[in-house]
Amino acid sequence: MKVEVQSTKLVKPSAPTPNQHRKLGVSFIDDLLFSKHVGIIFYYRAHKRLHEIDTLQRLHRLEESLSETLALFYPLAGRYVEDGLFIDCNDQGVEFIQAKVDGTLQQILQGDVDPDLLHCLSKFPLQAGSNPLVVLQLNEFYCGGLAIGMRFSHKIGDMCTMATFMNSWATACRSGIQEVVPPNFELPSLFPVKEPTFIQWPALPFRKEFALARLKFSGLALSRLKAASNSSDSIANNGQRSRVEIVSALICKALISVDRVTKGLPRPFAFSAPINLRERVQLKIPTNECGNFFAQITSPFAVEEREPSFSGILNLIGDAHRNAKLKYAAIADAGTLCSTVADSLRDCVGMLGRDAANVILIDSWCRFPLYDSDFGWGKPDSVSNTSPPLRSAGLVDSSIDDGGIDAWITLNQDEMVLFKQDPDIVACTS
């Protein structure tokens, strides 16, 4: 499937950023993160309403509403100044790309996806100080379907921020900018960088080593596993397990089995997952707050000669999530929060840097309002990450609202074959 770029331009805010907002410092979490761009793609089938809208008219409205939205989300149209640890809100704009795809959207929405194709649907900018912080790509398929790819620098926000931005843009396009709830950018003033903190993120391996699979975990299968797990005496006093914890445990157990086959000997295993800190701390955070406000849960555990049980892995993952929530809920001052979050990110980086460890990153976007991005032609039929070049799993709510989860898995090619044959994975996916 070939993706051909038709046009590239910079879309600037519809109104200039006021002088008092032209310089936005980064928060302590922003400072800890790498500046590389991460991505998400929204897929829209060729519904009747989409066919009724002229292509040029649709493109014009998307650009116009994007410009209006950027006037509210002004830091996204700026440029990151690494030496000064701030965003220069200079209104240079976000990159907006129009492309045509010589295939059908159905080819992507069914079966496995080539990770290189996802990268073509969402341009990955080179690392340079003058690059846009956000790149948006509108891909039109021959069938009339659309895929909107979005890349954003992790220096300006997390997935909660990007969901807020995407839904605000969709609302402006569908109903007008007056319907958009203005965002807040107060995290840098609430949690400033007192002194730069350096974290050496490990180099990411080359993409050619990886394969991508999309697995749809059935809502019915997850409900049964959840009911069985929550009735277990082992967690009677520790709260109920969630769908995300169950899927995470299934993935981890399968990877431990794969590791035994490919490596011959059991290795130490670890999983790492982000936790959104909004509404989880006692500190007062403004509503609709944008930026980076999350910590990392990293939980290593020893793998003995005997393969661990699903319930054992589930309890470990569930307890790690529960303990993290309790820990952050008890934090009442900014200094403690800063040091605790920094330690969580160092733990993650330290684990990623150990060659002997079997590590999986599990990033859950479940419960984020990703399917609310209706630009006027209906909600997206699917949402995906862009297959990051590392061993990972991206979890998204199923679009059919049955309690299921779509998992976008990136693994080494030899691991992927064995992973997809795991009996528990096969039993819970369709």
C-alpha positions as CSV (number, residue, x, y, z in Angstrom):
1,M,0.0,0.0,0.0
2,K,1.5,3.3,-1.1
3,V,1.1,6.6,0.7
4,E,1.7,9.7,-1.5
5,V,2.0,13.1,0.1
6,Q,-0.1,15.7,-1.8
7,S,0.8,18.8,0.2
8,T,2.6,20.0,3.3
9,K,2.1,23.3,5.1
10,L,2.3,25.0,8.5
11,V,-1.0,25.9,10.1
12,K,-0.7,28.8,12.5
13,P,-3.1,30.0,15.3
14,S,-6.0,32.1,14.1
15,A,-5.0,34.8,16.6
16,P,-1.5,35.8,17.8
17,T,-0.5,34.6,21.2
18,P,-0.5,37.4,23.8
19,N,2.9,38.6,24.9
20,Q,2.4,37.4,28.5
21,H,2.0,33.8,27.2
22,R,4.9,33.8,24.7
23,K,7.3,31.9,26.9
24,L,6.2,28.8,28.7
25,G,8.6,27.0,30.9
26,V,8.6,23.3,31.1
27,S,7.5,21.4,34.2
28,F,9.7,19.0,36.2
29,I,8.1,16.0,34.4
30,D,8.6,17.7,31.0
31,D,12.3,18.1,31.8
32,L,12.7,14.4,32.6
33,L,11.2,13.2,29.3
34,F,12.8,12.7,25.9
35,S,11.9,15.1,23.1
36,K,11.1,12.4,20.5
37,H,7.7,12.4,18.9
38,V,5.1,9.8,19.8
39,G,2.0,9.1,17.7
40,I,-1.6,8.1,17.5
41,I,-3.9,7.4,14.5
42,F,-7.7,7.8,14.2
43,Y,-9.4,5.7,11.5
44,Y,-12.8,6.7,10.0
45,R,-14.7,4.5,7.6
46,A,-16.4,6.0,4.5
47,H,-19.8,6.5,6.2
48,K,-22.6,8.2,4.3
49,R,-22.0,11.6,6.0
50,L,-18.3,11.4,4.9
51,H,-19.3,10.9,1.3
52,E,-21.6,13.9,1.4
53,I,-18.8,16.3,2.2
54,D,-16.7,17.5,-0.7
55,T,-13.0,16.7,-0.2
56,L,-11.8,20.3,-0.7
57,Q,-14.6,21.6,1.6
58,R,-13.6,19.1,4.3
59,L,-9.9,20.0,4.0
60,H,-10.7,23.7,4.3
61,R,-12.8,23.2,7.4
62,L,-10.2,21.0,9.0
63,E,-7.5,23.6,8.5
64,E,-9.7,26.5,9.6
65,S,-10.9,24.7,12.8
66,L,-7.3,23.6,13.5
67,S,-6.1,27.2,13.3
68,E,-8.9,28.3,15.7
69,T,-8.1,25.5,18.1
70,L,-4.4,26.4,18.1
71,A,-5.2,29.8,19.4
72,L,-6.4,28.1,22.6
73,F,-3.6,25.4,22.5
74,Y,-0.9,28.0,21.7
75,P,2.1,26.1,23.1
76,L,1.6,23.4,20.5
77,A,2.2,25.9,17.7
78,G,5.5,26.9,19.3
79,R,9.0,25.5,19.3
80,Y,11.0,23.8,22.2
81,V,14.1,25.7,23.3
82,E,16.2,23.0,24.9
83,D,19.0,25.2,26.2
84,G,16.5,27.4,28.0
85,L,14.0,24.7,29.1
86,F,11.0,26.5,27.7
87,I,8.5,26.5,24.9
88,D,8.8,29.6,22.6
89,C,5.1,30.2,21.8
90,N,6.0,32.0,18.6
91,D,3.0,30.9,16.5
92,Q,5.2,29.2,13.9
93,G,2.5,26.6,13.6
94,V,2.0,22.8,13.4
95,E,2.8,20.8,10.3
96,F,-0.3,19.7,8.4
97,I,0.1,17.1,5.7
98,Q,-2.4,15.9,3.1
99,A,-1.8,12.4,1.6
100,K,-3.6,9.8,-0.6
101,V,-3.4,6.1,0.0
102,D,-3.8,3.6,-2.9
103,G,-5.7,1.1,-0.9
104,T,-8.8,0.7,1.3
105,L,-9.2,1.4,5.0
106,Q,-10.6,-2.1,5.4
107,Q,-7.2,-3.5,4.6
108,I,-5.9,-1.8,7.8
109,L,-8.9,-2.4,10.0
110,Q,-8.8,-6.2,9.4
111,G,-5.8,-8.4,10.1
112,D,-2.3,-7.4,11.0
113,V,-0.7,-4.2,9.9
114,D,2.7,-3.4,8.5
115,P,4.4,-1.1,11.0
116,D,6.1,0.7,8.2
117,L,2.7,1.6,6.8
118,L,1.6,3.1,10.1
119,H,4.7,5.3,9.9
120,C,3.8,6.4,6.4
121,L,0.3,7.4,7.7
122,S,1.9,9.5,10.5
123,K,5.1,11.3,9.5
124,F,7.9,11.0,12.0
125,P,9.8,14.3,12.1
126,L,13.6,14.5,12.3
127,Q,15.0,15.6,15.6
128,A,15.8,19.3,15.3
129,G,15.1,22.4,17.4
130,S,13.3,24.1,14.6
131,N,10.8,21.2,14.0
132,P,7.1,21.6,14.8
133,L,6.0,20.1,18.1
134,V,3.0,18.6,16.4
135,V,2.6,17.0,13.0
136,L,-0.9,16.1,11.7
137,Q,-1.5,14.0,8.6
138,L,-4.8,13.6,6.8
139,N,-4.7,10.4,4.8
140,E,-7.5,9.8,2.2
141,F,-8.1,6.2,1.0
142,Y,-9.6,5.2,-2.4
143,C,-12.6,3.8,-0.6
144,G,-13.4,7.3,0.9
145,G,-12.1,6.4,4.4
146,L,-9.8,8.6,6.3
147,A,-6.9,8.1,8.8
148,I,-5.8,11.1,10.8
149,G,-2.3,10.6,12.2
150,M,-0.9,12.8,14.9
151,R,2.7,13.0,16.1
152,F,3.6,15.1,19.1
153,S,6.7,15.8,21.1
154,H,6.6,14.3,24.6
155,K,8.0,17.6,25.8
156,I,4.6,19.2,25.5
157,G,2.2,16.7,26.8
158,D,1.0,13.1,27.5
159,M,-1.8,11.1,25.9
160,C,-4.4,12.8,28.1
161,T,-3.2,16.2,26.7
162,M,-3.4,14.9,23.1
163,A,-6.9,13.4,23.6
164,T,-8.0,16.8,24.9
165,F,-6.5,18.5,21.9
166,M,-7.9,16.1,19.4
167,N,-11.4,16.3,20.8
168,S,-11.2,20.1,21.0
169,W,-10.2,20.3,17.4
170,A,-13.0,17.9,16.4
171,T,-15.5,19.9,18.4
172,A,-14.4,23.2,16.7
173,C,-14.7,21.5,13.3
174,R,-18.1,20.0,14.0
175,S,-19.8,22.6,16.2
176,G,-17.7,25.8,16.3
177,I,-14.8,27.0,18.4
178,Q,-17.2,28.6,20.9
179,E,-18.1,25.0,22.1
180,V,-14.5,24.2,23.0
181,V,-13.6,24.3,26.7
182,P,-10.3,26.3,27.0
183,P,-7.3,24.3,28.2
184,N,-5.0,25.2,31.1
185,F,-1.2,25.2,31.0
186,E,-0.3,25.8,34.6
187,L,1.8,22.7,35.4
188,P,5.1,24.5,34.8
189,S,4.2,27.2,37.4
190,L,2.9,24.6,39.8
191,F,5.8,22.2,39.4
192,P,8.7,24.2,38.0
193,V,12.2,22.9,37.2
194,K,14.3,23.9,40.1
195,E,17.5,22.4,38.6
196,P,17.8,20.4,35.4
197,T,17.6,16.6,35.9
198,F,19.3,14.4,33.4
199,I,18.0,10.9,32.6
200,Q,19.9,8.9,30.0
201,W,17.2,7.2,28.0
202,P,18.4,4.0,26.3
203,A,18.9,4.0,22.6
204,L,15.9,2.4,20.8
205,P,16.6,-0.5,18.5
206,F,16.0,-0.4,14.7
207,R,12.5,-1.0,13.5
208,K,13.3,-3.8,11.0
209,E,13.7,-6.2,14.0
210,F,10.0,-5.8,14.9
211,A,6.6,-7.1,13.9
212,L,3.2,-5.6,14.7
213,A,0.0,-7.4,15.6
214,R,-3.4,-6.1,16.6
215,L,-5.2,-8.4,19.0
216,K,-8.9,-7.9,20.0
217,F,-9.4,-9.1,23.5
218,S,-13.1,-10.1,23.8
219,G,-15.2,-8.3,26.3
220,L,-16.9,-11.5,27.2
221,A,-13.6,-13.3,27.8
222,L,-12.3,-10.5,29.9
223,S,-15.5,-10.4,31.9
224,R,-15.2,-14.1,32.7
225,L,-11.6,-13.8,33.7
226,K,-12.4,-10.7,35.8
227,A,-15.2,-12.4,37.6
228,A,-13.1,-15.5,38.3
229,S,-10.1,-13.3,39.5
230,N,-12.3,-11.1,41.7
231,S,-13.8,-14.1,43.5
232,S,-10.4,-15.5,44.3
233,D,-9.5,-15.6,48.0
234,S,-6.0,-14.3,47.2
235,I,-7.3,-10.8,46.4
236,A,-10.3,-10.7,48.7
237,N,-8.8,-7.9,50.7
238,N,-6.9,-6.2,47.9
239,G,-9.7,-4.8,45.7
240,Q,-10.9,-5.9,42.3
241,R,-8.7,-6.4,39.2
242,S,-9.4,-4.3,36.2
243,R,-9.7,-5.2,32.5
244,V,-6.3,-3.5,31.8
245,E,-4.6,-5.6,34.6
246,I,-6.1,-8.8,33.2
247,V,-4.9,-8.1,29.6
248,S,-1.5,-7.0,31.0
249,A,-1.2,-10.3,32.9
250,L,-2.1,-12.3,29.8
251,I,0.5,-10.5,27.7
252,C,3.2,-10.9,30.4
253,K,2.5,-14.6,30.9
254,A,2.7,-15.3,27.2
255,L,6.0,-13.4,26.9
256,I,7.5,-15.4,29.8
257,S,6.6,-18.5,27.9
258,V,8.0,-17.2,24.7
259,D,11.2,-16.2,26.5
260,R,11.7,-19.8,27.8
261,V,11.4,-21.1,24.2
262,T,13.7,-18.5,22.5
263,K,16.3,-18.1,25.3
264,G,16.3,-21.6,26.9
265,L,16.6,-20.3,30.4
266,P,14.2,-18.2,32.6
267,R,15.2,-14.5,32.9
268,P,14.2,-11.8,35.3
269,F,11.0,-10.2,34.0
270,A,9.5,-6.8,34.4
271,F,6.6,-4.8,33.1
272,S,6.3,-1.0,33.1
273,A,3.2,1.1,32.6
274,P,2.3,4.8,33.0
275,I,-0.2,6.1,35.5
276,N,-2.2,9.3,34.9
277,L,-1.8,11.5,38.0
278,R,-4.8,13.8,37.3
279,E,-7.4,13.4,40.1
280,R,-5.0,11.0,41.9
281,V,-3.1,13.4,44.1
282,Q,-4.3,15.7,46.9
283,L,-2.7,18.7,45.2
284,K,-5.1,21.0,43.4
285,I,-4.8,20.7,39.7
286,P,-6.9,22.9,37.4
287,T,-9.5,21.1,35.2
288,N,-8.6,20.5,31.6
289,E,-5.0,20.7,32.6
290,C,-2.6,20.0,29.7
291,G,1.1,18.9,29.8
292,N,2.8,15.9,31.2
293,F,1.3,14.7,34.5
294,F,2.0,11.0,34.9
295,A,4.3,8.6,36.7
296,Q,5.7,5.2,35.7
297,I,4.9,1.9,37.4
298,T,7.7,-0.5,37.0
299,S,7.5,-3.9,38.7
300,P,10.2,-6.6,38.3
301,F,9.7,-10.1,39.5
302,A,11.8,-13.2,39.5
303,V,10.9,-16.1,37.2
304,E,11.6,-19.5,38.7
305,E,12.2,-22.7,37.0
306,R,8.5,-23.5,37.1
307,E,6.4,-21.2,34.9
308,P,4.4,-18.7,36.9
309,S,0.6,-19.0,37.0
310,F,-1.7,-16.4,35.4
311,S,-3.2,-15.6,38.9
312,G,0.2,-15.0,40.3
313,I,1.2,-12.6,37.6
314,L,-2.2,-10.9,37.8
315,N,-1.9,-10.4,41.5
316,L,1.6,-8.9,41.1
317,I,0.5,-6.5,38.4
318,G,-2.7,-5.6,40.3
319,D,-0.9,-5.0,43.5
320,A,1.7,-2.8,41.7
321,H,-1.2,-0.6,40.3
322,R,-3.0,-0.5,43.6
323,N,0.1,0.4,45.6
324,A,1.0,3.1,43.1
325,K,-2.5,4.7,43.4
326,L,-2.3,4.6,47.2
327,K,1.2,6.1,47.2
328,Y,0.3,9.0,44.9
329,A,-3.0,9.6,46.7
330,A,-1.1,10.2,49.9
331,I,1.2,12.9,48.4
332,A,0.2,16.4,49.6
333,D,3.1,18.6,48.6
334,A,4.8,19.4,45.3
335,G,8.4,18.5,46.4
336,T,7.5,15.0,47.4
337,L,5.5,14.5,44.1
338,C,8.5,15.7,42.1
339,S,11.0,13.3,43.7
340,T,8.6,10.4,43.6
341,V,7.8,10.8,39.9
342,A,11.5,11.2,39.1
343,D,12.3,8.0,40.9
344,S,9.6,6.2,39.0
345,L,11.0,7.3,35.6
346,R,14.6,6.4,36.7
347,D,13.4,2.9,37.7
348,C,11.8,2.5,34.2
349,V,14.9,3.7,32.4
350,G,17.2,1.5,34.6
351,M,15.1,-1.6,33.8
352,L,15.1,-0.8,30.0
353,G,18.8,-0.5,30.1
354,R,19.4,-4.0,31.4
355,D,20.2,-6.4,28.6
356,A,19.5,-9.5,30.8
357,A,16.0,-8.5,31.7
358,N,12.8,-9.5,29.8
359,V,10.9,-6.2,29.8
360,I,7.6,-5.2,28.2
361,L,6.2,-1.6,28.2
362,I,2.4,-1.7,28.5
363,D,0.8,1.7,27.7
364,S,-3.0,1.8,28.4
365,W,-5.1,4.5,26.8
366,C,-8.3,2.8,28.0
367,R,-10.9,5.2,29.4
368,F,-9.4,8.2,27.6
369,P,-12.2,9.7,25.4
370,L,-10.4,8.8,22.1
371,Y,-13.6,7.8,20.4
372,D,-15.2,11.2,21.0
373,S,-13.2,12.8,18.1
374,D,-16.2,13.4,15.8
375,F,-15.3,16.0,13.1
376,G,-18.8,16.0,11.7
377,W,-18.7,12.6,9.9
378,G,-19.0,10.3,12.9
379,K,-16.7,8.9,15.6
380,P,-13.6,6.9,14.7
381,D,-14.0,3.2,13.9
382,S,-10.6,2.4,15.4
383,V,-7.6,4.1,17.2
384,S,-4.0,2.9,17.2
385,N,-0.6,3.8,18.3
386,T,2.1,4.1,15.6
387,S,4.1,1.0,16.7
388,P,7.0,2.4,18.6
389,P,10.4,0.8,17.8
390,L,10.6,-1.2,21.1
391,R,9.0,-4.1,22.8
392,S,5.6,-2.8,23.8
393,A,1.8,-3.1,24.0
394,G,-0.6,-0.3,23.4
395,L,-4.1,-0.9,24.9
396,V,-7.2,0.9,23.6
397,D,-10.9,0.4,24.4
398,S,-12.7,-1.6,21.8
399,S,-14.7,0.7,19.4
400,I,-17.9,-1.5,19.8
401,D,-18.1,-0.7,23.5
402,D,-18.4,-4.3,24.7
403,G,-15.8,-4.0,27.4
404,G,-13.2,-5.4,25.1
405,I,-9.7,-4.1,24.6
406,D,-7.7,-3.8,21.3
407,A,-4.0,-4.4,21.9
408,W,-1.4,-3.3,19.4
409,I,1.6,-5.5,20.1
410,T,5.2,-4.8,18.9
411,L,7.7,-7.6,19.3
412,N,10.7,-9.2,17.7
413,Q,9.6,-11.1,14.6
414,D,10.6,-14.5,16.1
415,E,8.8,-13.7,19.3
416,M,5.6,-12.6,17.5
417,V,5.0,-16.0,15.9
418,L,5.1,-17.8,19.3
419,F,3.2,-15.1,21.1
420,K,0.2,-15.3,18.8
421,Q,0.1,-19.1,19.3
422,D,0.0,-18.9,23.1
423,P,-3.2,-20.8,24.2
424,D,-4.4,-18.1,26.6
425,I,-3.9,-15.4,24.0
426,V,-5.8,-17.4,21.4
427,A,-8.6,-18.2,23.9
428,C,-9.2,-14.5,24.7
429,T,-8.8,-12.8,21.3
430,S,-10.7,-12.8,18.0
